Amino acid sequence: MKNKNIEFPVFIVFEFVSVIIIVILLLLQVDHQADPAPNSLILALFTVGAAIGGVTVAWLIYEQLKAQHDQLKLTGGFNEAQVILQLHADFTQNNDIRYIYEKLEESRNDESVHLKKEDKTKISAYLTFFEAVYYLLNKGILKIGPVNDLFGYRFFLAVHNEDVQKLELIKDAGYYVDIFKLHKELTDYRKGKGEEILNDEHSLNK
């Protein structure tokens, strides 16, 4: 039954190709009778070739999409490792996020370094990234362990920063519900494993 289900659409495609070729050949015969000039015949042949090429491309696209769909079914959906790698790439390649991350790192070593009001848009981009992480976690695409391992430090570095809290998180807490949910999940996970939480003295729970 499985083989029949896979082959049936391909059979339909080839039937479709055959019908197109027959129709075009009939038109070619009519066209040649109306205009027996060689140029007309050449043009018609090019038309046949273009039609066959178009259907072939459509069939190849169909086969590629079917293969991707079958692969997702075999692997149970999204590949978590690939999603994690893509998120890491998005984090490191986004200029606003990278700017905030570098500022946060500087502020750990130098108390005179602060985020300012003009950084609010960039802070928002940083936090929005983690809202996306929580969405994937909540949908079961990601697991809490890998999220903690790769993003835990970068998350707490921001949400336990007093400037981030003052400029965005506390002031506009209602817009960052998912950040607070992710904070709770990561906090509970790390405490359950006996892991230290960065800058816990500025926790959102306090």
N, C-alpha and C positions, 0 to 999 in steps of 0.2 A: 504493500500500500504506500509506503514511504517513497519508493522510486517512482511510482505512478504520479504522485502529487508533485514531485520535482520536475518530471519530464513533461507534464501536460502543458504548462505555459509555454515551454520551448516549442512544442508541437504546434501550438496556436500561432506563434510568431512565424514559423516556417510556412504555415498555411497562408498567413497574411502576405508574406513575401511572394509566394507563388501567385496569389490573386493579383497583386500589384503588377508583377511581371507580365501576366497574361493580358491584363487591361492595357498596359502600356504598349505591348506588342500589337494589340488590335488597333490602338490609336496610331501606332507607327505605320501599319499597313494602310489605314485610311489616309494618313498624311502623305504617304508616298504616292498613293493614287492621285491625290489632289495636286501634289507638287513633287514630280519625280526628280527634281534637281538633287545632285549629290550633297549639297550643303544641308538640305532639309533632312536627309537621311543621317548625316553626321550629328546634327543637332538632336535628333530623336534618340540616337544611340547614347549620347551624353546624358539625356534625360533619364534613360533606363539605368545607366550607371549611377547617377546621383540618387535615384530612388532606392536602388539596392544598397548603396552605401549608407543612406539615412536609416534604413530599417536595420542594417547590421549594427550601426552605432547604438540604436535604441535597444537592440537585443543584448549588446555587451553591457550597457548601463543596467539593464534589468538583471543580468547575471551577477554583476558586482553588488547591487543592492540586496539581492537574494542571499548572496554569500555572507554579507555583513549581518543580515538579519539572522541567518542560521548560526553564525558565530556567537552572536549575542545570546541566543537561546542555549547554545552549548555551554557557554561560560557563565550562564545565570545572570547576564546583564552587563553592567559596566565593569571594567577592570579597575579595581581600586588603586592599584599601583600607578596606572596611567593617569588617573584623576589626581592623585597626590603629586605626581611629577608635574602635571600641567599647572596645578595650583602654585607649586613652588616657582615655576617659571613666571607665572603671572605676578607673583609677589616681587620677584627680583627684577623684573623688566619694567614695572610700572614706576615712573619717575617720582610721582607724588608719594607713593608708598615707601619707596626707597629713601626719599628725603626724610620722611618722618622717622623711619627706622634708624637712620644715621643720627638724627637729632636726639632720639631717645637713648641711643648708646652713648652719645657724648654727655648727655645729662647725668648718666650713671657715674661718670668719672669726673664731672665738673659741675658742681652745684650752681654755678653762675649761668649755665646754659638752660634756656627756657623756650618752650613753644609759645608763640604769640598769637594774637587775634588773626593776623594775616595768614596764619597756618591752618585756620579752621577747615578750609576746603580740603586740604591735604589730609588732615586728621580724619575727616569724614570718609575719604577714600580708603584710608587704612582700616577704619572700623567696618566699612561696608564689605571689604574683603573677607573679614571674619564672619560677617552676617551670611555671606555666601557659603563659607565653610560650615556654619551651623545648619544651613538649609540642607546641604549634602549629607551631613551627619544625621539630621532628623529624618531624612528620606531613606536612610539605611544604605546609602551609596558609600559612605565612609564609616569607619569604626573609630571609637573614641581613642583607642590605643595609638594608632598611627597619627591621628590628629595631635595628640599630646606630644608624641615623640618629635614630630617635625615642626609644629606650630605653637606648642605650649609656651616656650620661652618668649617668642615674638608677641604672643597674645598678652601674657601677663606684663610684659615690658610696657605695653601701651595702657592697658586698662587699670594698672596699678600706678600709673604716673599721675601726679597731682595736676599737672597742666592739662592733660587729656581729660581728666575728670572735671576740672573746672570749666574748660572751654566747651566741652561737648557732652560727656557722659552724664554728669549730674545735672547740668543745666537743661539738657534735652533728653532726659532719661526715657521719656515716652516714645521717642523715635528709635531707641536702641534696645528694644525688648529682647531681641535675639542675642544681643551681646551679653545681657545679664543671664539669659538661659545658658549660653555657652560657658559663661564664667562659672555658673553653679556646677555644670556637668564636669568641667575640667578640674575645678576645685575638689569636688567629691572624689573624682577618679584619682587625683594625685594624693590626696589625704588617705584614701583607701590603700594605696600602694606605699605609703610612708615617704612620699617624695616631697622635697622642699618646694615651696611656692614663692616665686620671685616677688620681692617687695610686699609681702603679705600684710605688713603693717598699714598698707594703704588699700586693703581689700575693699571691694564694693559691698561686702557684707557688713562692713562696720559703719 
